[in-house]
Amino acid sequence: MNVEKINELLDRIERAENELYAELGRDAETIKCDFLKERIPLWRYIREGNPRYALSSPVIYAMILPAVVMDLSVTVYQAICFPLYDIPKVDRSEFIVFDRHRLEYLNALQKLNCLYCAYFNGLIAYVREIASKTEQFWCPIRHAEKVRGVHKRYWRFLRYGDGKDLKKRWMKLRNALKEEKEA
């Protein structure tokens, strides 16, 4: 395995992601919108909406309960365990961002939906980052099978079946977590 080549590719991906965020930030500055013309009044939004969507809303919004339980659970987990492992804590506010409700062209229901989606998707990203740091600490070994949608740390993990210098390389990955704390 060419570790240098993999690290070079991962660094390029990270630089490209940073460049993407910078470009999207510049693009956001150019957006102009006539808010009053774009907003769909709440009564019209509901009246013209698909009834099947309305019927599914109790199922969608019921998911908030397990989400809040998961949020509390992982927050307590990292508050207790990460200091014991000397892993830097994940800043929840970097993942769960509420800002779309300030968009003037959204009606009240659209804003509520945006708050829900921001919370739920941000929560999943927050939990994933906590889980990825935990995996890097306890089991930084890639799978034998192809896994879709892996987290950003995954490709730096040890290859499946490659036990050579296991403890040394495992400790190197643990130390990399500690270095994140210091950076």
Phi, psi and omega in degrees: 000135179266089183298321181298317180295317178298314179297321178297315178297317179296321177296321178295320177298316180296317178296319179296321178296317177298319178295320178300312179298320178296316180294318177297324177295318177294320180296322181297331181290341184265356184284129176235143182208137173273097189302320183293326180283332185275334184288131175264120180304145185305312182301321179288322179300316180289314183298320184268358181288163179283122181301329178297325179294319179296321179295330181278346186300323176299325179293315180299309185288340175294337179293348180295327181296306177296330178296315180295320177298316178297317179303309179297318182297310182289330178293317177294317179305308183290329178296325181273311190275321184299319176297326178293326181269354184063040176258134177295139180289153177273129179277109184305324184291346176280346184246322180258104186239124177250109177213338185291340179293347179275354180289120186290339182274001175262143175276178186300318181291319176298320178295318177299315178299319179295321176298316180299311182295320178299316180295309187294312180291323175296320178299315179300318179294320178297312179297319180298319180294319176297315180296322181292323176292322177296316180296320179297325179286314189262328186207066183276062179236129178290159178281158174287324180273155176292133179242129180276146172064043182288157179285168188294338181278338191308315187289347176270354179290168180287148178292145176301129177085354182262091182266005181296129180052038186307305185300317181298312182289326178296315180295327177297318178292323176296317180296328177299325176296317179297323178295329175299323181296322183280336183284000000 
